[in-house]
Structure formats: C-alpha cells, structure tokens
C-alpha cells in the first residue's frame, strides 16, 4: 500500500505543478545533508519530497544537498505506520525543521486516517 500511495502522491504533486519547469518530486529516496557524513548517519529517507528551483530534473539515486547547491526539500510527506508513527511525528519533524529547514512537513497515518501538518 505504501508504494502505491507514494506513486499516487508523486503523480498528484507533479500534476499540481505541471506548469512549472523547476520542481523536483521524488519518493523513497535518501536525502544526505552533511558533506562529511558517513553513509550510516546524517541522512533521512522521506517517503515523498519536493524541491523547488531545480532546473535539472534528471533521475537521481539520492538527493545530496551539497551537490544540489544546498537546496533542501521544501515539502516532505511521511506515510506513518504503527512502527514509525511516533518518530515520524516528533524525531523526523525536528530534523526537517531544525537541520534541513523544510517549510512544510506532513505526516499521514492511513491506519488512523489522520493528517498532521506543520513546518
């Protein structure tokens, strides 16, 4: 279900911004945010994210902010599961707010049909 939801969200977001040529939409991809990082820390794997101001929208294996002019996600959407819901709502939210300065962070819990938004 999560993969189908991610694909649907990506389609919706791309359709929403169909007139713009500078939007990058991705799902299930790591975002690396520290140049001196090791592959086991200083990264997150948002379910879906959007970055504005990206002219080159080629496919990427990961979003490496220092290779992307230090652009960080403008929107992050997490699909919560029973095992990740608490961390999605608190831990990840802090990382996106404080480190990546993501303006819009949304957690959707399909099991409880709850949507929580806040940057």
C-alpha positions, 0 to 999 in steps of 0.5 A: 500500500505504501508504494502505491500511495507514494506513486499516487502522491508523486503523480498528484504533486507533479500534476499540481505543478505541471506548469512549472519547469523547476520542481523536483518530486521524488519518493523513497529516496535518501536525502544526505545533508552533511558533506562529511557524513558517513553513509550510516548517519546524517541522512533521512529517507522521506517517503515523498519530497519536493524541491523547488528551483531545480532546473535539472530534473534528471533521475537521481539515486539520492538527493545530496544537498551539497551537490544540489547547491544546498537546496533542501526539500521544501515539502516532505510527506511521511506515510506513518505506520504503527512502527514509525508513527511516533518518530515520524511525528516528533524525531523526523519533524525536528530534523526537517525543521531544525537541520534541513529547514523544510517549510512544510512537513506532513505526516499521514497515518492511513491506519488512523486516517489522520493528517498532521501538518506543520513546518 
